[in-house]
Amino acid sequence: MEIKELTEVVDFVVELGNGVGLAIADGKITVGDLADFLPAARAAMPAISGINTVDDELMDLSDEEVAEIVNHVVTKFDIPSDKAEKLVEEALELGLKVFKFIKEFFVKEV
């Protein structure tokens, strides 16, 4: 199965995270920080338009697709704090692995 819709949702979340990271880098959020959220705003429509198929894509993730999503995030996610960025990337990888484990444990084969 393709992971196009999941990738679009991930793009939106990553761009939102990038915007937050940039906005809080100076310790305060102001109206001037709105521009930091434009990439997230552009990514919102594609993410929303296919949201109904994301569950199906998640339930059918292969190990290669998990690696693809993680690599995609590592490539696109860029916030000023390298330590925080690395922690978020590792948390995503761990979260996807836990999701895959739970799916395999609880989802019955048809």
A tleap script that builds the chain and sets N, CA, C and O, in Angstrom:
source leaprc.protein.ff14SB
mol = sequence {
  NMET GLU ILE LYS GLU LEU THR GLU VAL VAL
  ASP PHE VAL VAL GLU LEU GLY ASN GLY VAL
  GLY LEU ALA ILE ALA ASP GLY LYS ILE THR
  VAL GLY ASP LEU ALA ASP PHE LEU PRO ALA
  ALA ARG ALA ALA MET PRO ALA ILE SER GLY
  ILE ASN THR VAL ASP ASP GLU LEU MET ASP
  LEU SER ASP GLU GLU VAL ALA GLU ILE VAL
  ASN HIE VAL VAL THR LYS PHE ASP ILE PRO
  SER ASP LYS ALA GLU LYS LEU VAL GLU GLU
  ALA LEU GLU LEU GLY LEU LYS VAL PHE LYS
  PHE ILE LYS GLU PHE PHE VAL LYS GLU CVAL
}
set mol.1.N position { 0.850 -1.188 0.000 }
set mol.1.CA position { 0.000 0.000 0.000 }
set mol.1.C position { 0.886 1.238 0.000 }
set mol.1.O position { 1.980 1.235 0.565 }
set mol.2.N position { 0.416 2.258 -0.618 }
set mol.2.CA position { 1.097 3.537 -0.650 }
set mol.2.C position { 0.968 4.250 0.701 }
set mol.2.O position { 0.035 3.980 1.457 }
set mol.3.N position { 1.898 5.156 1.004 }
set mol.3.CA position { 1.812 5.931 2.252 }
set mol.3.C position { 1.753 7.430 1.959 }
set mol.3.O position { 2.228 8.247 2.749 }
set mol.4.N position { 1.168 7.777 0.824 }
set mol.4.CA position { 1.079 9.172 0.390 }
set mol.4.C position { 0.335 10.048 1.399 }
set mol.4.O position { 0.825 11.110 1.783 }
set mol.5.N position { -0.828 9.607 1.820 }
set mol.5.CA position { -1.642 10.422 2.736 }
set mol.5.C position { -0.966 10.544 4.103 }
set mol.5.O position { -0.977 11.617 4.708 }
set mol.6.N position { -0.386 9.458 4.586 }
set mol.6.CA position { 0.347 9.500 5.851 }
set mol.6.C position { 1.523 10.459 5.751 }
set mol.6.O position { 1.782 11.225 6.679 }
set mol.7.N position { 2.231 10.422 4.638 }
set mol.7.CA position { 3.364 11.331 4.426 }
set mol.7.C position { 2.903 12.782 4.428 }
set mol.7.O position { 3.602 13.649 4.951 }
set mol.8.N position { 1.750 13.055 3.857 }
set mol.8.CA position { 1.229 14.430 3.844 }
set mol.8.C position { 0.861 14.895 5.251 }
set mol.8.O position { 1.082 16.058 5.588 }
set mol.9.N position { 0.306 14.012 6.072 }
set mol.9.CA position { 0.003 14.363 7.466 }
set mol.9.C position { 1.310 14.594 8.228 }
set mol.9.O position { 1.423 15.537 9.011 }
set mol.10.N position { 2.281 13.736 7.993 }
set mol.10.CA position { 3.589 13.898 8.639 }
set mol.10.C position { 4.217 15.222 8.215 }
set mol.10.O position { 4.796 15.922 9.046 }
set mol.11.N position { 4.112 15.573 6.938 }
set mol.11.CA position { 4.633 16.859 6.462 }
set mol.11.C position { 4.015 18.019 7.235 }
set mol.11.O position { 4.720 18.932 7.667 }
set mol.12.N position { 2.699 17.979 7.407 }
set mol.12.CA position { 2.031 19.044 8.148 }
set mol.12.C position { 2.550 19.127 9.584 }
set mol.12.O position { 2.861 20.215 10.069 }
set mol.13.N position { 2.645 17.990 10.260 }
set mol.13.CA position { 3.110 17.970 11.650 }
set mol.13.C position { 4.553 18.465 11.739 }
set mol.13.O position { 4.899 19.222 12.646 }
set mol.14.N position { 5.389 18.039 10.801 }
set mol.14.CA position { 6.784 18.469 10.791 }
set mol.14.C position { 6.875 19.981 10.573 }
set mol.14.O position { 7.609 20.672 11.279 }
set mol.15.N position { 6.133 20.483 9.606 }
set mol.15.CA position { 6.163 21.930 9.340 }
set mol.15.C position { 5.627 22.723 10.534 }
set mol.15.O position { 6.131 23.803 10.842 }
set mol.16.N position { 4.616 22.191 11.194 }
set mol.16.CA position { 4.104 22.847 12.397 }
set mol.16.C position { 5.182 22.851 13.483 }
set mol.16.O position { 5.393 23.866 14.147 }
set mol.17.N position { 5.855 21.728 13.661 }
set mol.17.CA position { 6.946 21.648 14.631 }
set mol.17.C position { 8.083 22.591 14.293 }
set mol.17.O position { 8.644 23.239 15.177 }
set mol.18.N position { 8.423 22.668 13.012 }
set mol.18.CA position { 9.464 23.604 12.587 }
set mol.18.C position { 9.060 25.041 12.901 }
set mol.18.O position { 9.876 25.839 13.362 }
set mol.19.N position { 7.794 25.359 12.648 }
set mol.19.CA position { 7.302 26.711 12.931 }
set mol.19.C position { 7.373 27.045 14.412 }
set mol.19.O position { 7.793 28.139 14.788 }
set mol.20.N position { 6.964 26.106 15.249 }
set mol.20.CA position { 7.025 26.319 16.699 }
set mol.20.C position { 8.478 26.485 17.134 }
set mol.20.O position { 8.799 27.375 17.921 }
set mol.21.N position { 9.351 25.625 16.619 }
set mol.21.CA position { 10.764 25.714 16.977 }
set mol.21.C position { 11.365 27.062 16.636 }
set mol.21.O position { 12.102 27.641 17.434 }
set mol.22.N position { 11.052 27.563 15.449 }
set mol.22.CA position { 11.551 28.874 15.041 }
set mol.22.C position { 10.930 29.997 15.869 }
set mol.22.O position { 11.612 30.943 16.264 }
set mol.23.N position { 9.629 29.881 16.124 }
set mol.23.CA position { 8.923 30.942 16.847 }
set mol.23.C position { 9.406 31.083 18.283 }
set mol.23.O position { 9.470 32.197 18.803 }
set mol.24.N position { 9.740 29.990 18.923 }
set mol.24.CA position { 10.151 30.082 20.332 }
set mol.24.C position { 11.664 30.181 20.517 }
set mol.24.O position { 12.150 30.245 21.646 }
set mol.25.N position { 12.402 30.193 19.415 }
set mol.25.CA position { 13.866 30.246 19.500 }
set mol.25.C position { 14.365 31.471 20.262 }
set mol.25.O position { 15.392 31.407 20.938 }
set mol.26.N position { 13.643 32.584 20.154 }
set mol.26.CA position { 14.073 33.798 20.845 }
set mol.26.C position { 13.412 33.956 22.218 }
set mol.26.O position { 13.599 34.975 22.882 }
set mol.27.N position { 12.650 32.961 22.638 }
set mol.27.CA position { 12.045 32.983 23.965 }
set mol.27.C position { 10.695 33.664 24.049 }
set mol.27.O position { 10.107 33.738 25.128 }
set mol.28.N position { 10.192 34.163 22.930 }
set mol.28.CA position { 8.870 34.802 22.953 }
set mol.28.C position { 8.201 34.604 21.601 }
set mol.28.O position { 8.861 34.457 20.573 }
set mol.29.N position { 6.884 34.605 21.632 }
set mol.29.CA position { 6.117 34.477 20.396 }
set mol.29.C position { 5.433 35.808 20.124 }
set mol.29.O position { 4.742 36.356 20.983 }
set mol.30.N position { 5.637 36.320 18.912 }
set mol.30.CA position { 5.050 37.603 18.521 }
set mol.30.C position { 4.346 37.443 17.175 }
set mol.30.O position { 4.417 36.387 16.545 }
set mol.31.N position { 3.672 38.496 16.749 }
set mol.31.CA position { 2.996 38.494 15.449 }
set mol.31.C position { 4.013 38.264 14.331 }
set mol.31.O position { 3.686 37.678 13.299 }
set mol.32.N position { 5.221 38.718 14.535 }
set mol.32.CA position { 6.266 38.533 13.533 }
set mol.32.C position { 6.601 37.071 13.282 }
set mol.32.O position { 7.202 36.734 12.262 }
set mol.33.N position { 6.215 36.204 14.210 }
set mol.33.CA position { 6.486 34.777 14.057 }
set mol.33.C position { 5.481 34.077 13.141 }
set mol.33.O position { 5.659 32.902 12.821 }
set mol.34.N position { 4.439 34.773 12.719 }
set mol.34.CA position { 3.430 34.156 11.850 }
set mol.34.C position { 4.041 33.578 10.580 }
set mol.34.O position { 3.598 32.535 10.097 }
set mol.35.N position { 5.042 34.240 10.043 }
set mol.35.CA position { 5.681 33.760 8.815 }
set mol.35.C position { 6.305 32.381 9.013 }
set mol.35.O position { 6.421 31.610 8.060 }
set mol.36.N position { 6.707 32.067 10.240 }
set mol.36.CA position { 7.298 30.755 10.525 }
set mol.36.C position { 6.293 29.616 10.333 }
set mol.36.O position { 6.678 28.456 10.188 }
set mol.37.N position { 5.006 29.959 10.333 }
set mol.37.CA position { 3.960 28.945 10.219 }
set mol.37.C position { 3.376 28.821 8.807 }
set mol.37.O position { 2.476 28.011 8.581 }
set mol.38.N position { 3.876 29.611 7.864 }
set mol.38.CA position { 3.371 29.532 6.486 }
set mol.38.C position { 3.591 28.156 5.855 }
set mol.38.O position { 2.683 27.651 5.194 }
set mol.39.N position { 4.758 27.530 6.032 }
set mol.39.CA position { 4.895 26.176 5.460 }
set mol.39.C position { 3.867 25.191 6.027 }
set mol.39.O position { 3.370 24.329 5.302 }
set mol.40.N position { 3.549 25.315 7.315 }
set mol.40.CA position { 2.522 24.441 7.907 }
set mol.40.C position { 1.155 24.736 7.299 }
set mol.40.O position { 0.379 23.817 7.035 }
set mol.41.N position { 0.862 26.000 7.078 }
set mol.41.CA position { -0.422 26.365 6.471 }
set mol.41.C position { -0.530 25.783 5.059 }
set mol.41.O position { -1.595 25.312 4.659 }
set mol.42.N position { 0.574 25.817 4.307 }
set mol.42.CA position { 0.560 25.247 2.952 }
set mol.42.C position { 0.411 23.723 2.988 }
set mol.42.O position { -0.180 23.137 2.080 }
set mol.43.N position { 0.932 23.092 4.012 }
set mol.43.CA position { 0.865 21.626 4.112 }
set mol.43.C position { -0.472 21.143 4.678 }
set mol.43.O position { -0.765 19.949 4.625 }
set mol.44.N position { -1.279 22.046 5.213 }
set mol.44.CA position { -2.525 21.649 5.878 }
set mol.44.C position { -3.543 21.036 4.924 }
set mol.44.O position { -4.114 19.991 5.234 }
set mol.45.N position { -3.784 21.656 3.777 }
set mol.45.CA position { -4.821 21.153 2.865 }
set mol.45.C position { -4.533 19.741 2.359 }
set mol.45.O position { -5.423 18.892 2.411 }
set mol.46.N position { -3.323 19.458 1.872 }
set mol.46.CA position { -3.068 18.070 1.450 }
set mol.46.C position { -3.237 17.082 2.606 }
set mol.46.O position { -3.730 15.971 2.411 }
set mol.47.N position { -2.828 17.489 3.805 }
set mol.47.CA position { -2.954 16.599 4.964 }
set mol.47.C position { -4.418 16.329 5.288 }
set mol.47.O position { -4.791 15.196 5.592 }
set mol.48.N position { -5.235 17.353 5.225 }
set mol.48.CA position { -6.656 17.216 5.565 }
set mol.48.C position { -7.414 16.448 4.482 }
set mol.48.O position { -8.307 15.656 4.784 }
set mol.49.N position { -7.058 16.685 3.230 }
set mol.49.CA position { -7.841 16.094 2.131 }
set mol.49.C position { -7.807 14.570 2.116 }
set mol.49.O position { -8.771 13.941 1.678 }
set mol.50.N position { -6.725 13.966 2.583 }
set mol.50.CA position { -6.656 12.511 2.565 }
set mol.50.C position { -6.651 11.864 3.926 }
set mol.50.O position { -6.267 10.702 4.064 }
set mol.51.N position { -7.069 12.599 4.925 }
set mol.51.CA position { -6.980 12.124 6.314 }
set mol.51.C position { -7.754 10.827 6.547 }
set mol.51.O position { -7.384 10.038 7.416 }
set mol.52.N position { -8.815 10.600 5.788 }
set mol.52.CA position { -9.639 9.405 5.997 }
set mol.52.C position { -8.941 8.093 5.646 }
set mol.52.O position { -9.367 7.031 6.098 }
set mol.53.N position { -7.882 8.152 4.852 }
set mol.53.CA position { -7.178 6.925 4.482 }
set mol.53.C position { -5.904 6.695 5.294 }
set mol.53.O position { -5.236 5.676 5.121 }
set mol.54.N position { -5.565 7.628 6.171 }
set mol.54.CA position { -4.336 7.501 6.967 }
set mol.54.C position { -4.396 6.270 7.874 }
set mol.54.O position { -3.393 5.574 8.032 }
set mol.55.N position { -5.558 5.995 8.469 }
set mol.55.CA position { -5.692 4.803 9.323 }
set mol.55.C position { -5.338 3.541 8.555 }
set mol.55.O position { -4.609 2.687 9.060 }
set mol.56.N position { -5.851 3.421 7.337 }
set mol.56.CA position { -5.560 2.245 6.523 }
set mol.56.C position { -4.069 2.138 6.222 }
set mol.56.O position { -3.491 1.053 6.276 }
set mol.57.N position { -3.457 3.269 5.908 }
set mol.57.CA position { -2.026 3.268 5.618 }
set mol.57.C position { -1.219 2.888 6.860 }
set mol.57.O position { -0.249 2.136 6.767 }
set mol.58.N position { -1.618 3.406 8.016 }
set mol.58.CA position { -0.924 3.056 9.262 }
set mol.58.C position { -1.047 1.568 9.567 }
set mol.58.O position { -0.080 0.933 9.987 }
set mol.59.N position { -2.225 1.022 9.357 }
set mol.59.CA position { -2.447 -0.389 9.671 }
set mol.59.C position { -1.691 -1.320 8.725 }
set mol.59.O position { -1.513 -2.500 9.028 }
set mol.60.N position { -1.254 -0.806 7.602 }
set mol.60.CA position { -0.578 -1.634 6.611 }
set mol.60.C position { 0.915 -1.293 6.474 }
set mol.60.O position { 1.547 -1.675 5.489 }
set mol.61.N position { 1.475 -0.580 7.450 }
set mol.61.CA position { 2.882 -0.158 7.357 }
set mol.61.C position { 3.832 -1.353 7.359 }
set mol.61.O position { 3.733 -2.246 8.200 }
set mol.62.N position { 4.737 -1.346 6.413 }
set mol.62.CA position { 5.807 -2.343 6.397 }
set mol.62.C position { 7.033 -1.743 7.094 }
set mol.62.O position { 7.069 -0.544 7.373 }
set mol.63.N position { 8.020 -2.570 7.369 }
set mol.63.CA position { 9.253 -2.064 7.972 }
set mol.63.C position { 9.914 -1.026 7.068 }
set mol.63.O position { 10.466 -0.038 7.552 }
set mol.64.N position { 9.859 -1.248 5.773 }
set mol.64.CA position { 10.449 -0.301 4.821 }
set mol.64.C position { 9.714 1.042 4.859 }
set mol.64.O position { 10.339 2.099 4.769 }
set mol.65.N position { 8.392 0.995 4.991 }
set mol.65.CA position { 7.613 2.235 5.046 }
set mol.65.C position { 7.864 2.984 6.355 }
set mol.65.O position { 7.897 4.214 6.366 }
set mol.66.N position { 8.041 2.258 7.452 }
set mol.66.CA position { 8.396 2.905 8.722 }
set mol.66.C position { 9.724 3.628 8.550 }
set mol.66.O position { 9.860 4.783 8.952 }
set mol.67.N position { 10.702 2.956 7.955 }
set mol.67.CA position { 12.009 3.566 7.718 }
set mol.67.C position { 11.882 4.779 6.796 }
set mol.67.O position { 12.565 5.785 6.988 }
set mol.68.N position { 11.013 4.680 5.802 }
set mol.68.CA position { 10.795 5.792 4.871 }
set mol.68.C position { 10.215 7.009 5.593 }
set mol.68.O position { 10.661 8.135 5.371 }
set mol.69.N position { 9.228 6.784 6.451 }
set mol.69.CA position { 8.625 7.891 7.204 }
set mol.69.C position { 9.662 8.521 8.140 }
set mol.69.O position { 9.784 9.744 8.200 }
set mol.70.N position { 10.400 7.692 8.861 }
set mol.70.CA position { 11.421 8.210 9.780 }
set mol.70.C position { 12.458 9.022 9.004 }
set mol.70.O position { 12.830 10.116 9.427 }
set mol.71.N position { 12.918 8.500 7.888 }
set mol.71.CA position { 13.898 9.218 7.071 }
set mol.71.C position { 13.319 10.529 6.554 }
set mol.71.O position { 14.011 11.545 6.504 }
set mol.72.N position { 12.065 10.501 6.176 }
set mol.72.CA position { 11.376 11.704 5.693 }
set mol.72.C position { 11.368 12.784 6.775 }
set mol.72.O position { 11.641 13.952 6.498 }
set mol.73.N position { 11.054 12.386 8.006 }
set mol.73.CA position { 11.022 13.342 9.112 }
set mol.73.C position { 12.422 13.872 9.395 }
set mol.73.O position { 12.611 15.078 9.558 }
set mol.74.N position { 13.396 12.980 9.454 }
set mol.74.CA position { 14.772 13.395 9.731 }
set mol.74.C position { 15.242 14.405 8.687 }
set mol.74.O position { 15.958 15.352 9.013 }
set mol.75.N position { 14.843 14.206 7.444 }
set mol.75.CA position { 15.244 15.112 6.365 }
set mol.75.C position { 14.569 16.471 6.474 }
set mol.75.O position { 15.209 17.496 6.237 }
set mol.76.N position { 13.283 16.498 6.830 }
set mol.76.CA position { 12.511 17.748 6.807 }
set mol.76.C position { 12.454 18.492 8.138 }
set mol.76.O position { 12.290 19.712 8.156 }
set mol.77.N position { 12.588 17.771 9.251 }
set mol.77.CA position { 12.428 18.391 10.564 }
set mol.77.C position { 13.696 19.146 10.917 }
set mol.77.O position { 14.778 18.562 10.962 }
set mol.78.N position { 13.568 20.438 11.167 }
set mol.78.CA position { 14.737 21.258 11.442 }
set mol.78.C position { 14.365 22.399 12.381 }
set mol.78.O position { 13.797 23.407 11.961 }
set mol.79.N position { 14.692 22.227 13.648 }
set mol.79.CA position { 14.450 23.274 14.625 }
set mol.79.C position { 15.800 23.731 15.175 }
set mol.79.O position { 16.791 23.012 15.052 }
set mol.80.N position { 15.849 24.916 15.778 }
set mol.80.CA position { 17.127 25.448 16.246 }
set mol.80.C position { 17.854 24.573 17.280 }
set mol.80.O position { 19.084 24.594 17.329 }
set mol.81.N position { 17.146 23.825 18.085 }
set mol.81.CA position { 17.784 22.990 19.099 }
set mol.81.C position { 18.069 21.605 18.532 }
set mol.81.O position { 17.149 20.810 18.338 }
set mol.82.N position { 19.342 21.315 18.264 }
set mol.82.CA position { 19.711 20.001 17.717 }
set mol.82.C position { 19.364 18.874 18.674 }
set mol.82.O position { 18.961 17.794 18.243 }
set mol.83.N position { 19.518 19.119 19.980 }
set mol.83.CA position { 19.201 18.080 20.965 }
set mol.83.C position { 17.702 17.755 20.930 }
set mol.83.O position { 17.318 16.586 20.900 }
set mol.84.N position { 16.868 18.787 20.935 }
set mol.84.CA position { 15.415 18.576 20.885 }
set mol.84.C position { 15.025 17.902 19.574 }
set mol.84.O position { 14.167 17.019 19.558 }
set mol.85.N position { 15.653 18.318 18.475 }
set mol.85.CA position { 15.353 17.728 17.176 }
set mol.85.C position { 15.660 16.231 17.182 }
set mol.85.O position { 14.855 15.429 16.709 }
set mol.86.N position { 16.808 15.860 17.709 }
set mol.86.CA position { 17.193 14.441 17.764 }
set mol.86.C position { 16.224 13.649 18.643 }
set mol.86.O position { 15.853 12.527 18.298 }
set mol.87.N position { 15.816 14.220 19.767 }
set mol.87.CA position { 14.875 13.541 20.655 }
set mol.87.C position { 13.527 13.320 19.974 }
set mol.87.O position { 12.931 12.253 20.115 }
set mol.88.N position { 13.050 14.306 19.247 }
set mol.88.CA position { 11.771 14.172 18.541 }
set mol.88.C position { 11.872 13.092 17.467 }
set mol.88.O position { 10.967 12.270 17.317 }
set mol.89.N position { 12.972 13.097 16.726 }
set mol.89.CA position { 13.150 12.089 15.685 }
set mol.89.C position { 13.200 10.684 16.278 }
set mol.89.O position { 12.603 9.757 15.731 }
set mol.90.N position { 13.915 10.524 17.399 }
set mol.90.CA position { 13.989 9.218 18.050 }
set mol.90.C position { 12.631 8.810 18.619 }
set mol.90.O position { 12.267 7.634 18.577 }
set mol.91.N position { 11.877 9.783 19.153 }
set mol.91.CA position { 10.550 9.489 19.685 }
set mol.91.C position { 9.613 9.026 18.568 }
set mol.91.O position { 8.816 8.109 18.769 }
set mol.92.N position { 9.704 9.647 17.408 }
set mol.92.CA position { 8.874 9.235 16.272 }
set mol.92.C position { 9.194 7.793 15.881 }
set mol.92.O position { 8.294 6.972 15.704 }
set mol.93.N position { 10.475 7.500 15.751 }
set mol.93.CA position { 10.871 6.146 15.369 }
set mol.93.C position { 10.371 5.131 16.396 }
set mol.93.O position { 9.841 4.081 16.032 }
set mol.94.N position { 10.539 5.447 17.667 }
set mol.94.CA position { 10.074 4.557 18.730 }
set mol.94.C position { 8.551 4.418 18.686 }
set mol.94.O position { 8.021 3.314 18.806 }
set mol.95.N position { 7.854 5.539 18.516 }
set mol.95.CA position { 6.391 5.515 18.454 }
set mol.95.C position { 5.870 4.652 17.326 }
set mol.95.O position { 4.916 3.895 17.507 }
set mol.96.N position { 6.494 4.762 16.153 }
set mol.96.CA position { 6.064 3.937 15.018 }
set mol.96.C position { 6.333 2.465 15.275 }
set mol.96.O position { 5.532 1.611 14.895 }
set mol.97.N position { 7.455 2.160 15.918 }
set mol.97.CA position { 7.760 0.757 16.232 }
set mol.97.C position { 6.780 0.200 17.260 }
set mol.97.O position { 6.338 -0.942 17.137 }
set mol.98.N position { 6.436 1.002 18.278 }
set mol.98.CA position { 5.462 0.561 19.279 }
set mol.98.C position { 4.098 0.357 18.618 }
set mol.98.O position { 3.417 -0.631 18.892 }
set mol.99.N position { 3.701 1.284 17.751 }
set mol.99.CA position { 2.433 1.143 17.029 }
set mol.99.C position { 2.424 -0.153 16.228 }
set mol.99.O position { 1.445 -0.899 16.258 }
set mol.100.N position { 3.507 -0.421 15.515 }
set mol.100.CA position { 3.594 -1.636 14.704 }
set mol.100.C position { 3.524 -2.881 15.587 }
set mol.100.O position { 2.878 -3.863 15.222 }
set mol.101.N position { 4.177 -2.848 16.734 }
set mol.101.CA position { 4.135 -3.973 17.670 }
set mol.101.C position { 2.709 -4.206 18.166 }
set mol.101.O position { 2.223 -5.337 18.158 }
set mol.102.N position { 2.047 -3.147 18.592 }
set mol.102.CA position { 0.677 -3.257 19.093 }
set mol.102.C position { -0.244 -3.772 17.998 }
set mol.102.O position { -1.091 -4.632 18.242 }
set mol.103.N position { -0.078 -3.249 16.801 }
set mol.103.CA position { -0.904 -3.704 15.675 }
set mol.103.C position { -0.730 -5.197 15.439 }
set mol.103.O position { -1.712 -5.924 15.286 }
set mol.104.N position { 0.504 -5.650 15.409 }
set mol.104.CA position { 0.765 -7.059 15.162 }
set mol.104.C position { 0.248 -7.940 16.295 }
set mol.104.O position { -0.163 -9.076 16.058 }
set mol.105.N position { 0.266 -7.431 17.511 }
set mol.105.CA position { -0.169 -8.202 18.661 }
set mol.105.C position { -1.690 -8.297 18.746 }
set mol.105.O position { -2.230 -9.354 19.072 }
set mol.106.N position { -2.383 -7.193 18.452 }
set mol.106.CA position { -3.826 -7.131 18.682 }
set mol.106.C position { -4.697 -7.290 17.451 }
set mol.106.O position { -5.856 -7.682 17.582 }
set mol.107.N position { -4.190 -7.003 16.266 }
set mol.107.CA position { -5.012 -7.073 15.065 }
set mol.107.C position { -5.033 -8.525 14.582 }
set mol.107.O position { -3.994 -9.141 14.344 }
set mol.108.N position { -6.216 -9.030 14.452 }
set mol.108.CA position { -6.389 -10.409 14.024 }
set mol.108.C position { -6.324 -10.525 12.518 }
set mol.108.O position { -6.856 -9.683 11.793 }
set mol.109.N position { -5.676 -11.564 12.057 }
set mol.109.CA position { -5.609 -11.837 10.613 }
set mol.109.C position { -6.994 -12.260 10.132 }
set mol.109.O position { -7.729 -12.942 10.846 }
set mol.110.N position { -7.337 -11.850 8.923 }
set mol.110.CA position { -8.641 -12.210 8.345 }
set mol.110.C position { -8.483 -13.404 7.441 }
set mol.110.O position { -9.462 -13.867 6.855 }
savepdb mol mol.pdb
quit
